[in-house]
Amino acid sequence: MQTSSLYAPVGSKRRIVFIWLIAIVLFADSIAAATGVQSQDDPERKRAFQVLRDGNYAEAVGLFEKLEKVYPEDPQVLEMYGFLLFTQTVNMKDLAVRKDARRRAREVMLRAKKAGADTPFVNNLIESIAIDGGGDFSFSTKKEVDEAVREGEAAFANADYLKAIDLYQRALLLDPKCYEAALFTGDVYFKQDQQAKAGEWFARAVAIDPNRETAYR
């Protein structure tokens, strides 16, 4: 079995760093209070973190983009904004746009680190992205499969879970060996607290490729 690493396909990276993100978001306001960040009482800041907690990532990225301009040295705002820039790359169809978004995500994370967010979450994400944004990736060598998974990821980011499942299933019909399509279907059910169904799909991902560790985790 492979060890856990951020040096994995971007879809898998997104799941890995999201595990860390949950704890960071839950305690972000208390961290801000402890460190004296003056933005902590801003209702827009609180709203942005709540939207992120609720899993509305597409809406959250716009809110954090605005906060970053108002509070350019708030470590928690920068940390979340950098993460969201990184996760949104999976939904972008243009190769150059994806690369530039990864580059910007790394730059924001560097600013977060300088501002005081010197955490494993930040450091690992910085290390996982090349200075220029790095090379691209795909979920499948088959264009139609890759597009279906990408569209599914966009639906997942917008909390449109039924659409996400439909798109992942389309990908599996086209390629029954698409690990991410099975894995991400499990993610959707996990997000909806349907643990039995989530387990079934994680087991299917394991059956597709028992040497990848994401589904086990």
Summary of the structure (lengths in Angstrom):
residues: 217
radius of gyration: 17.3
end to end distance: 11.3
largest distance: 52.7
contacts: 693
relative contact order: 0.12
helix: 73%
strand: 0%
